[in-house]
Amino acid sequence: MVSIVPNNIQIEDDRTGINVETLKRAFLDNLFYIQAKFPKISTKNDYYMALAYTVRDRLLNRWLQTTQTYLEKAPRTVAYLSAEFLMGPHLGNNLMNLGLYNVVKQAMEEFGLGLTDLLEQEEEPGLGNGGLGRLAACYIDSLATLEIPAIGYGIRYEYGIFDQEIKNGWQVEITDKWLRYGNPWEVPRPEAELEVKFGGHTENYTDEHGRYHVQWIPFKVVKGVPYDTPILGFQTNNANTLRLWKAEAPESFDFEAFNKGDYFGSVQEKSECENITKVLYPNDDSYQGKQLRLEQQFFFVSCSLQDMIRMMKAQNLTLERFHEHFAIQLNDTHPTIAVAELMRLLLDEHQFDWDKAWNITTKTFAYTNHTLLPEALERWSINMFGSSFPRHLQIIYEINLRFLDEVRIKFPDDGNRLRRMSIIDESGERYIRMAHLACVGSFAINGVAELHSELLKKTTLHDFYEMYPEKFTNVTNGVTPRRFMVLSNPRLANLITKKIGDSWVTNLDELRKLETFLYDSDFCKEFHQVKQDVKQDLANYIRTNYNITIDPNSLFDIQAKRIHEYKRQHLNALYIITLYNRIKANPNLDVTPRTFLFGGKAAPGYYMAKLIIKLINSIADVVNHDPDMRDRLKVIFLKDYNVKFAQRVYPAADLSEQISTAGKEASGTGNMKFSMNGALTIGTLDGANIEIREVVGEENFFLFGLTAEEVLQKKAAGYNPWDYYNSNPELKLAIDRISSGFFSHGDPNLFKPLLDSLLYRDQYLLLADYQSYIECQDRVSQAYRDREQWIRMSILNVARIGKFSSDRSIRDYVQNIWKVSALKVEVPEYSQSTNGDLKLSY
Ligand SMILES: *Cc1c(COP(=O)(O)O)cnc(C)c1O
């Protein structure tokens, strides 16, 4: 095959060259020819776009070469199916991965432009809610960095997660118009569009060979158009593809309707088709049984499977080997309808018989479970499901029939077990249990932290564990150290590199070498200075944007994550009130100054979570303005928590709040990002906290609270929150402060729903954990006073966090589940960048 990249290209071609002069020329070209602007009339966004295109040009060699290599060599490929990809801004990440950060910074400076300013300009693609979507983003980063052939498949939502504003202390949601100024990182591929069917009915017929067939006669057909974004690995040539699908009407006009004169009817139909990928559902850890959401899931799954089949055909590979060519990972149950859709494609469109199709299907899929919360387990009513996907309903019934026969053989005369395990919940209105379909249709099932995987086997998926023990495994989550250390905390990254070289960036276990410097007082000083400087940066940001002054010498105590009762932001709030009460009672109390920072969005329909935001802001109003506090206590709710902002926040933390009720947080990944940046954790024995504590050492972790087992026991024994309220004076005082209207301008009703929920139910056991939590917080305050010891604990967190690189997670998936191999992509010498440019200037 002829190389797609001509060999005789000039070394410093304007489109690819990487010295300062060439970059400047390319930038001006793009400003002129793409943005159609000249400097005098350019906005900051024009400059950002011109730079983005300049950088994109320098990705293309690698991207196209990767595509060509994969096409030629046809390697086994990972298809990561996820309804969410919370990517964060691309520009900085691509500059870092290309090794062009500093040279581009210099080029921009020569124009009088600040790179930081331009980076700030990028509107991030918020195509996810929180941890699950961010995990998908970390995983495609690691896949590319580890040079593994992979495609990320998802949905190109026109509106991503809403922007959050705070008005009068309440969350207000603003639509996220992220595509308003165009997206320079994606390439639309209208020539690769596919069709997806919805609704209608099925018909059976027997062909001339006497074979039985089913045909799906849909009610409507929607077009799926792929939009591709290159995902370059860190200083590799492998640039994988993130392929997101947009829904469009099949023709811009329905000519039949048009000819009948129903012009508006046909336009309406077009807009209904496009509705499918209009907006991301903003729920995290809970699902809403909305038909449109189900249609979104099917839409992207069907496009993706058809796309994979098309690729195999283009490579002259037989579909009999589909499972050898693709390993498909289901990121939670959202894409699980893929099990039925692959069966349909093989049975109805490619004439496989059932057993052959089922054999291929069950060797293709692997399922990652992300939650134990019952409200998050997806189930679709049979009526709704059948009205959109009549053929898939038939297939699922057939899968279930055969599956239950298998269960009957393995566990004879066990009717309850059959009812529990059935893919169809028949206890009332009938539902499809998506997790059951995923378990039956996959060859591997994993949880996302050791405790979570154990609890799955013991509780939620216990029957499936007994049925198929060999399918179960654990892959503890990880996060990418490129974005969350090198890019977001260059001061720390540069200090580390100065001490141990730079290979830690792709081999995070090497951070262990930092332990050698634990008692090197110069290193400790520098390490401390880095933290202080980063805290000062955040303090400056807060002064500029919130007009609040915070003291960078105070302990920065940060809880940043989606707002949810199980994550217990209100437990944190109770501690703040407790500290406040203590100072009020004794204004000269010797307290360790603290700045409490919160960030996070609440699902728009989740009333209690929104009330928690209001409570935090109300406490902040009182505490920040009470002269008795003498600036020893500050509380700030930072609005619109997203990846861009996360990159600013994680590096600045002294203390990371990971205080979920034990047994509720599947893994958490925020906990890893904080710890990587030297924050100490105050946390429960939940999710990955347990494993973090194990590696950083229990003496470097602030542990409190009930264990998952104790939580269950307490509930079984008849938990009564009043017992705690009545017997704990500080707790009572804190709660009474709220109920008296002290934080609500005298209104005793404002927070009543929240207090009632705590006092009468308290399903997340805040009151039971309160005493243990405040005692632990008091230990934190004491520990922070011995700054040298604190710094050593902080250094040990960084030094021992290697396990939580998403590179390790991906290696686990590769070895235990996917069985794929790396495939190195070669590009011509000239298009390789300088490298040696890891130390990002700031
Ligand atoms: C990491 C991350 C999360 C997940 O945080 P948890 O603390 O694990 O819930 C959510 N949102 C953003 C923007 C993140 O970067």
The ligand as an ORCA input file, in Angstrom:
! r2SCAN-3c Opt
* xyz 0 1
  C     -12.933     13.098     38.613
  C     -14.146     13.873     38.354
  C     -15.367     13.471     38.895
  C     -15.502     12.262     39.785
  O     -15.300     12.655     41.112
  P     -15.660     11.687     42.349
  O     -15.072     12.405     43.498
  O     -14.990     10.388     42.086
  O     -17.138     11.596     42.396
  C     -16.477     14.234     38.640
  N     -16.412     15.346     37.889
  C     -15.254     15.776     37.359
  C     -15.247     17.023     36.539
  C     -14.086     15.058     37.562
  O     -12.931     15.468     36.999
*
